[in-house]
Amino acid sequence: MQIIRSCLNRSVKRAMARDKVKRNVVELCGKAGRPSKALTYAQATAILTASEGSRTHAFVVVSLLTGARTEELRALTWDHVDLEGTPDAAPPVPPHVAVWRSVRAGGDTKTRKSRRTLALPRRCVDVLRLHRDEQRREQGDTWRPDGLVFASAAGTPLDASNVRCAFRNVVRDVPGLDPAQWTPRELRHSFVSLLSDNGIPLEEISRLVGHSSTAVTEAVYRKQIRPVLQAGAVVMDRIFEGGSEP
């Protein structure tokens, strides 16, 4: 079913490029699979607390507070992370992460618009600094120098099952949440839900999550978008109050 949908999607996109059709109705159709859901603010805070001290902590924080896809964070390298920014520039450049790669075949992101540079909330900056220092301390003779931000203890790439298992171990420590019912992708859904709850327009949310249009955002995250909507890093700082790591 997914293969058929993908073929139809590509065909309609080509037709749009040739001005044969005006919109891609395939993107408005929901994908089959497990229904998506999002963490509440209280649950998200509990997840952040439960992950502290684990190898998964930095991944959870960055995923929840930036909305980056799991496949994008697994491919993220330190040369695409700037924890200092350029405060003296005009205008100032904040600390940021360049989401330009993924673990997909060929290494490209899901779509062209998925390539984006996101300002990092202060909490992400703090946790990534600690994560980088810890990573440098644990590097030994068997360390694989791929420059990955999120890697195994040997520096090797993480696969989807690694990340899913580690995340569910975190969820297990949160009362009221069933680890079997939650996956890392729900951190991205929670990012959308928290922004929507705090009045961020759909157009801005769509840009932050790297969608080609607001129609895609509405179709994929229709349960997370609130009926009444009123950029990313500033809002997440306010939601989590800066949250500097000890």
C-alpha positions, 0 to 999 in steps of 0.5 A, spaced: 500 500 500 505 504 501 509 503 495 502 504 491 501 511 495 509 513 493 508 511 486 501 515 485 505 521 489 510 522 484 506 521 478 501 527 481 507 531 483 510 530 475 503 532 473 503 539 477 510 541 475 507 540 468 501 544 470 496 538 468 493 538 475 493 544 480 494 540 487 496 533 489 491 530 493 495 524 494 498 528 500 492 529 503 490 522 504 493 519 511 498 514 510 496 507 513 499 505 519 499 506 527 495 512 529 499 518 531 499 521 538 503 526 542 505 527 549 502 532 553 506 538 556 506 534 563 508 527 559 514 531 555 517 534 562 517 527 565 520 524 559 525 529 559 527 528 566 526 520 566 532 520 560 537 524 564 543 521 565 542 516 560 545 515 553 539 517 550 538 524 553 541 528 548 537 525 543 530 526 546 531 533 548 533 535 541 528 531 538 522 534 542 525 541 542 526 541 534 522 537 531 527 533 527 525 526 524 529 520 527 532 519 521 535 526 520 538 526 527 541 519 526 545 522 520 547 528 524 554 530 524 558 535 529 560 539 523 552 541 522 552 543 529 554 550 531 553 551 539 556 558 539 553 561 533 555 568 531 552 573 536 556 579 533 554 578 526 548 583 523 543 580 524 546 575 530 546 568 528 544 564 533 546 557 535 543 552 530 543 545 527 543 544 519 538 538 518 541 537 511 542 529 511 538 523 513 539 515 513 535 514 507 538 511 501 543 517 498 543 520 504 538 526 502 532 528 506 525 526 505 524 532 501 528 538 498 524 543 503 526 538 509 533 541 508 533 546 513 537 550 518 534 550 525 535 555 531 537 551 537 533 552 544 538 554 550 536 547 553 539 543 546 545 547 546 546 546 554 545 538 553 549 538 546 555 541 550 555 536 555 553 530 550 559 532 546 564 532 552 562 525 554 562 523 547 570 525 547 571 522 554 569 515 552 572 515 545 577 509 545 581 505 540 575 502 537 572 508 536 569 509 529 571 517 527 564 518 523 563 525 527 556 522 528 552 526 534 548 520 536 552 514 535 553 507 539 559 507 545 563 505 539 562 511 535 558 507 530 551 509 527 545 507 530 539 503 527 532 505 528 531 499 533 537 502 537 533 508 538 526 505 539 529 500 544 533 506 548 527 511 548 522 505 550 527 504 556 526 511 558 518 511 557 518 505 562 520 510 567 514 515 566 508 513 570 502 512 566 505 511 559 506 504 556 513 503 553 510 499 548 505 504 545 510 510 544 516 510 539 521 516 538 517 519 532 512 521 537 517 526 540 516 530 533 508 529 533 509 532 540 513 538 538 508 540 533 502 539 538 506 544 543 507 549 538 500 549 536 498 549 543 502 555 544 499 559 538 504 558 533 501 559 526 501 553 521 505 556 516 511 556 521 510 549 524 510 547 517 517 550 515 520 548 522 518 540 521 520 541 513 514 540 510 513 542 502 506 545 504 501 546 510 497 541 507 502 536 508 502 538 515 495 538 516 494 531 513 500 528 517 499 532 524 491 533 523 490 530 531 496 535 533 494 541 530 489 545 534 483 548 531 485 555 533 492 557 531 494 564 533 519 561 531 520 555 534 526 555 538 524 562 542 517 558 543 520 552 546 525 556 551 519 559 553 515 552 554 521 549 558 524 555 561 531 555 558 532 548 562 539 548 563 542 542 564 546 541 571 
